């Protein structure tokens, strides 16, 4: 795997650094501007500005080394030991340079140590408290207060650099993960569509085959209905969402096709809204339940019924399907239920996540499906697991 993390930074991250360092280098100029406004006797001194910029330039150089060489080791390469080793070396070199660049003590005669009670004061004041001052000729400390402050500032700068780089890295990772999940969802949905369509046509062609032997005239009508349904599947089945009116028309064609096959002993009721709102629904999401109702709920020996109802309210579609059970069978969500219902569960998971509910009641004589899904102008791809109750 190629190590491409050395100079891998986003444009927004670089802009953030430019803004921060630009403000730091502009601070001396702004300070002089404020001072000249408050006091007209203060003259602008470029020497003082250049002195501050010189100090900032050292930190800027160390920042560039850390940002482009050291920080990627930890953020992108996850090499902690290497990173902390280089940072320790860099801090040591900075400390040595900082201490060696301090101004030396001016030459002069040695002064003896002064004590508080030996220090002369005004005659009308009591003696000063007892304080001990460092002799003027004593050697300076190895690391002064300014050196410690500079090291702390450098450590804070490194920490801020890691924080900003980690933030942009995590943000980019989230974007890539969301894109991969979206592509994965699209691939899964495409796979499920290719499974649902052959499953539906297999059952429909079996019905036509049966009608050819029973009533050739009805078989011809069935072929006409099938052609309308095929047009819908071919041109609309691969879309993420189709208008509700077209999905309802597809259901009507399917029910009309199935009614040609059965006698009056089978009561088929389909209740669809007369006024269809301008909303969309994933194609072929309801027909699987209807198909299973015809497949497992019709008996040629006993009276049977299939009842379907669709209502739309507050951008939610409520679909119920009840059918009699021809004989005792496992629930349609099991292995014997076929591929169709298993795939429609997966599609609901991928499309709506936790925003839909599917309740299945498998009674002794009646099988009932209760589905509520959101309908919008465009069906969303949401994350999460479905709220399925059985």
Residue, then its C-alpha position, 0 to 999 in steps of 0.5 A: x500500500x502506497x504511503x500517500x499521507x505525507x502531504x495529504x491535506x484538504x484545501x480547507x485545512x490549509x486555509x485555516x492555517x493561513x488565516x491563523x498565521x496571518x492573524x499572528x503576523x498581523x498582530x504587531x501591526x494592529x498593536x501599533x495601530x491601536x497604540x498610535x490612535x490612543x497616543x499620538x506621541x507613539x511613533x511606528x517602529x518597524x524594528x520592533x515589528x521585525x523583532x516580533x516577526x523574527x520570533x514568530x518565524x521560528x515558530x512558523x518553521x517548526x510548525x511547517x516541519x510538524x505539519x508536513x513531516x511529523x503530524x502525518x506520522x501520527x494522524x495518517x501513519x499511526x506511528x506513535x513511537x516514531x512521532x514522539x521520538x522526533x517531537x522529543x528531538x525537535x523540542x530538545x533542539x528548540x530548548x538548546x537554541x532558545x537558551x543559547x540565544x538569551x542575552x548575556x549578563x553585562x560585565x561590571x563589578x561584582x555586587x554582594x548579596x543584599x539583605x532586606x535589613x541592610x537595604x537603606x530606606x527612607x528615614x520615616x519608614x520602618x525597615x523593609x521585610x527580610x528578603x534575600x536577592x540573588x547576587x548580581x554576579x551569580x550564574x543565570x539559570x539553565x532554563x529561564x521563565x521565558x524559555x519555559x513559556x516558549x516551550x509550552x507555546x510550542x507544545x500547545x501549537x503542536x497539539x492544536x495542529x494535531x487537533x485540526x488535522x485529526x478533525x479534517x481527517x475524521x471529516x474526510x473519513x466520514x465523507x468517504x464512508x458515507x459515499x461507500x455506504x451509498x454505493x453499497x446501498x445502490x448495489x444491494x438495491x439493484x441486486x434485489x430488483x433483479x431478484x424481485x422482477x424474475x420472481x414476479x414474472x415467473x408466477x405471472x407466466x405460470x398463471x397465464x399457462x394455467x389460463x391457456x388450458x382453462x379459457x383461451x379468451x381470458x388468456x389473451x386478456x391476461x397477455x394484454x394486462x401483462x404487457x402493461x405490467x411489463x412496460x411498468x417494470x421495464x421503464x419504472x422498475x429501476x428507478x428509486x421512486x415512481x409516482x403513487x398513481x403508477x404504482x396503484x395502476x400496476x396493482x390494479x392490472x395485477x389484480x385484474x390479471x389474477x381475477x381472470x383465473x379465479x371463480x366467484x368463490x374467491x372474494x377479491x377487494x382492493x381499496x385504493x385512494x381516489x385522489x392520489x397525492x403527488x408523492x413517490x414510492x419505491x417501485x414494486x414495494x407493495x406488489x410482493x405482499x399482494x402476490x403472496x396473498x394470491x399464492x398462499x391465500x386462495x383455495x379451490x375447494x373452500x371460499x377464500x378472500x383477499x382484502x387490500x387497502x391503501x390510505x395516505x395521510x400526512x406523507x405516510x402510506x398505510x397498506x394492509x393486506x388480509x387473506x385467508x389461508x388455504x392450509x396451515x403454512x409457515x409464515x411467509x417470512x420464512x424459507x417457504x415464503x419465497x424470495x419475494x418477501x425476504x427481499x422486500x424486507x431487505x429493501x425496506x431496511x435499506x430504503x427507510x431504516x427505522x422510519x417504517x413499520x411492518x407488522x405481520x400477523x400469522x393466525x390460524x385462518x387469516x394472514x395479515x400484513x400491516x405496513x406503514x412507510x413514509x412517502x416523499x417527493x423522492x424516496x430517501x436512503x436511510x441508515x439503520x435497522x427496520x422496526x419489524x414486529x411479528 
